[in-house]
C-alpha cells in the first residue's frame, strides 16, 4: 500500500504542474549549482533527490546528522546512480565555525536551499531547547542569508510552515518571525519560501513512529480529534524546488486545497496503517491496558491502540496556509498557490528582538516566560496558550 493510500489520496498533488514545467525546470537545474542546508532530513532528502535527478552542475549537501547523510548517499546511489556534476556531502553544523570556513573556502552557488529546522511543537517545553529552536529557525537562517548575499548567490529558498499562519505554538511563531527576517534580507537577495502540510512518515513524525512501534511491539497511540493535511516526501521536495526555481522575490508557495488534499485524522491513518500491516486495531481504555496487551494481542492478529483527545500545549485546532490579510496568486499554477509579499518589516522591532535574545545567550540565563514575552512583542496576535501539558508527558 502506498503512502498516498494511507493518507486517503488517490493521486499526486503536483504532477500536472511538474509535467507542465519539467522542460524549464530541468534546463535551469542542469545549468546551475546548488547548496542544500539541512539536506539529510526528510524534506531535505526529498529536495536533494529532486535536484540530483535533473543533473545539476554542482550539488553540495550539508547536515548535522552524519548517519542520515550516509543513508541519503546510499539512497541516491541505489536509485539514481551518478551525475557528471560535483556531488558532495558535508556533516556540518551550520551554526559552527567549521561551516563558516566551508562557505569561505567555496560559497559559490546559484541557489541556496535551507531546509534545516527544529520542527516539533514539543521543542518548546523547556527554555533551552526553545532557544535552540530560535537559533536554528531564525538566526541561522539570517546568517546563511547574509553569507549568500556576500557570495553573490542568485536565489535563497527556505521552508516556513503552515503553522506560521496565525501561529498558536512557538515553532509556528518562530517560523513567522523567520519570514520577517527573510523579508528584510530580500532587499539584497532574491528569496522565496514554502508553507506546507505535514510530511507523511517524515523522520520523527507520529506516522514515522507507527513503524517504530510495530518494530518494537508497542501500542499505537494517536489523537482522535486532530485532523491534518498531509503531503508525501516527494511532494515536499517538488514544492520546495518549484518555489526555489520559479518563485518571485518574497513569494511563499503552498499546496492548493482541493479534493486531492483533504483533512484526515491521525487515528484514521493509524487504522489504515494497521490494516495494511495485517492487524485489526483494538481500542484500549488507558496506557496501562495498551502496554499490557502489546505482549499478547499481536499474536492474535490485533494491535493495541489508544486514541484520545489532544490536550497538549501548542496544538492547533485546524490548519491553514495563509491568512485573510495576505495577497494570493491562485492562477499561475494548477495545484500551487502563492502568497505575494511586499518587503514589510519593522527594522526597530527586528533589531530589538535580536538584541534581547543575544543578551539572554551571553548571560546564559533566560526563562521560557521571558522568551514568550519577546515573541508576543513580535507577534501581538500570537495565539499561544500554555496548558502545562506536553507530548513528552504522554505515551
N, C-alpha and C positions, 0 to 999 in steps of 0.2 A: 504494500500500500504506500502510495506517495505521500509526501508532506502535504501536498495540495489537498488530498482527500481528508487527511487528518484535521486540517483547519477548515474543512467544509467548503472547499472550492473545486471547480472542475477545470479551470484554465489559468494560465499565467497572466499576470496583470499587464505587463508592459510589452508583450510580444508584438503587437501591431506597431507601437512606436519604435521599438528596436528595429523591426523589419524596414520601416519607412526611412529610418536614418542610418541604417547599417553601413552603407557605402561611405557616407561622410564621416561617420564615427570611426570606421576602420582606417580611413585615409588620415584623419587627424592623429589617431593613436600611433599608427605606424611611422609617422614622421616626427614624433615628439618624445621627450624624456620625462620620466615621472619619479617622484618620491612619494611613497605611501607610508605615512606615520601611523603606528598602531595597526600595522598590516597583518598581524597574526591573530587578531580577534576574529570573531565570526563575520562581522561586516567587512573588516579589513581583508580577510582572506577572500571573500567573495569579490571585492573590488579588484584585488590583485589579480585574480583569475580572469576577470573581465578585461583587464588591461593586457595581461600576458598573452591571451589567445588572439589578440589583434596585433601582435608583433611590434611592440614599441622599440625605439632606438635604445632607450635606457630605462630600466625599471629597478629602482632601489627600494628595499622594504626595511623599515625599522620597527622593532617592537621590543618591549621589555621582557617578554616571555620567550626564553631560549627554546623551551620544549615545543611550544606552539609553532615557532618559526621552523623548527625541524620538520614538523608534520606538514606545514604549508609547502615546503620544498618537495617533500616526498609526494604529496598530493598532486602538485603541479607536474612533476616529472612523470608520474604514473598516468596522469590524464592528458597532458598536452605535449610532453616531451621537452623540446628545446627551442630557443629562438636565436637568431643571429645577433640580436641586440645584447647589451650589457645587462644581465640579470644578477643581482646580488642582494643578500640579506645581512642585516646587522642587528645583533642583540644589544640594543642600547636603550637607556632611559632618556627620554627627550629633555628631561629637566637637568641632565648631568653635564659636566664639563667635557666628558668624552663625546657626547652628542655635538656639543658646540665645536669641538675640534674636527669632528667628522664633517660638519657643514662648512667650516673654514677651509678644510682640505679640498672640497669639491663645491657642493652647494649649487651647481649649475643644473637647473631643471626648468622645463617649460611649465609643468604642473606639479603642485604640491597638494596632496590629499591627506587631511588629518582625520583619522578615524579613532584616535585614542580617546578614551573617556572612562570615568567611573560612572556606570550606568544604573546601579542598583539604588532603589529607594532606601534599602536597609543601610546604605553607607552614611546616612545622616544620624544614625543612632547615637554616635559619640562625637565629641568635638574634634578629635584627632583625625579620624577617617573623613569627617566632614571637611576639614581643612585641606586634606589631600585631594578631595573631590574638587574644591575650589581651585587648587593649584593646577590640577590636571585639565579640568574642563574650561577654565577661564584663562589663567595666566600662562600656561604652556602654549595655549592657542595663540595668545597675544605675542608671546616670544617667538614662536615659529613663523608667525605672520611677519614680524619685523625682520627676521632673518631672510624671509622670502623677498621682501621689499629690497633689502640690502644687496641681494644677489640677482636682482632683475628677473625674478620668476614672473611668467606671463599670467598665471592664474592660481589662486589659492582656494581650495574647497575644504569645508569641514562639516561634520554631521551635527545637527542640532537634534531635537526630539519633538514628537507630538506633545510631550508633556511640558514644552516651553510655551504652548498656547494656554493662557490663563493658568499658570502653574499652581499646584497645591502642595508640591513637595520640593525639598531643597535641590534635588537632582534636576528637576524641570526648571526651577528658578535659576540654577547655576548656568544652564544652557541658554536661558533667556538673556541673562546678563552677558554671557559669551557673545550672543548675537549683537549686543550693543557695542562691545569692544571690537568685534569684526567690522561693524559699520563705520567705526572711527577710522580703522586702517584702510577701509575701502576707498578713501580719498587718495591713497598712494599705490594701491594694487587692486586688480580686479578680483572680486571674491564671489563665491556662491555657496549655498548651503542646501541641506535637505532635512525635512522633518518627515519621519515615517513611523509606522506602527511597530509593534513587537516583531522581532525576527524569530520565526518559529524554530525551536530547537537550537537556538544560539547558546554559546557557552555560558553556563551559569544561570540560564533561564529556568523557569519552572518546568517547561516542557522537556528541556535537556535533562532536568532532574528525574523525569519519569524513567529515562533509560538507566540512570544510576540506581534508582530504587528497585527496578526489576533485577538488575545485575546483583544487587546486594540483598535481595529477598526482603525488602522493606515495604511498608504500606505506601500507597499513593495518596497524597494529600493535595487538595486544591480548593480554592474559594468557589462557592456555587452562586455568588451574587455579583461577580465581576465579569463583564464581557469586554473583549478587546478585539482590535483589528490585528491581523497577522499578515506578514509578508514572508516569502521564503528567503533563504540566504541569497540565492541567485538574484531574486528581485531586488534585494537591498543593494547588491553590487551594481545592478543595472541602473537603479535610481541615482546612486551616487555618481556613477560615471556620466550619465546623461546630464546631470546638473553641472558637473565639473566642465564638461566639454561645451555644452550648449547654453548654460546659464549666463544671463547678462549680469552686470555688476549688481551685487546685493540681492539677486534672486534667491528665493528659497523654494525648492521643488518639493512636492508632496504627492502621494497617490490619490487620485480622484476616487470619491466614494461612488460605488455602483453596485449592481447585483453581483459583480465579481469580487467585491471587497465588502464583506459584511461582518458584523459583530458575532463572536462566538465565545461562550464561557469556557473557562479553564476546565471545569468539571465535565462539560460536554466533550472536550478534546480528550480528557482522561479516559472517558468511556470508549470513545472511538479507538484510542491508542491500545487499550487493554484488549478490546475485541479483536483488533488486528494481530495482537500477540497470542491470541487463542485463549484469553481469560475472560470470565464473566465477572464484572465488578460486584463486590459485596460491600454494602454500605454499613460502616461501623458507627457506634454511638459516641465513642471517645478515643483518645490516643492510646490508652492502655489496652482496650479491646483490639485496636488495629495492630499494635505491636505484637500482641499475643497471637492473633490469628495469622500473622505473617509467617509463623513457623509451620502451620498445618494446611491452610486453605489452598496454596498454590498446587499442592499435590492433587486437589480435587478439581482443578481447572478454574478456580476462583481466585480473585485477588482482593485483599482488604483495602477499602477506600474510606477516607474521611473527607467529606465535602461539607464545609462550614461557611457561614457568612464572614466577610472580612471586617476586622476592627482595628487594623494597624495604622500607624501614622503614615500619611503621605499617599494613601490610595485614592485615586480619582474615580468618581462615580461613572464618568463617561470620558470618551476620548475625542479629541478634536485636533485638526491640523492647522487651523487658522482662527483668528478672532474676528469679531464684527467690524473692527476698525481697520483691518488690513485690506489692501487693494489686491485683487486677484486677476490673473490671466488664465482663463479656462479654455481658451480657443487654440493655443499654439500646438498642444499635443492632445492625443486622444484620451490617454489614461493618466497623464501627468498634469497636475495643476501647478501654478506658480504664484507665489506671493511676491509682489513687486514692492521694493523698499526704497525710500529715499535715505540719504545719509543722515538720519535723525539720531542724534545722541547728545547727551548733556556732558560737555567736557569737564566741568567742575565736579559733577556727580561721579564720573568715572575716576577722576584723579583722587577724590576723597575716599572712595571705596578702596582703591589701590593702596593709598597711603595707610588707611586704617588696618587693612589685612597685613600689610608689610610690618606694621608696628607689633601686631599680635605675634607674628612669626619671629621677629627679632627678640621679643621678650620671652618667647617660648611659653606663653601663657594666654589662654583665651577660653571662654565658655561657649557652649552651644548657643545660649541665650544672646550673648554678645554678637555672634555671627548672624543669627537670625535677625537681630535688630538691624544689622548692616544691609541684609537682603531686603528688609521692608523699606529702607531708605531708597534703595534702587528700584523697588517694585512696590509702590504704595498699595496696589490692589492685590498683592500676593495673598492667595487663599490658604495659607499654611495653617493647619490645625494640629496641635500636639495632643495625641491620645495617651501617650505614655506606654504604648504597646508597639513592639517592633517584630518583624518577621523572624529575627533570630531567637525570639522567645517562643516560637511555635515549631512544631514538628515539620 
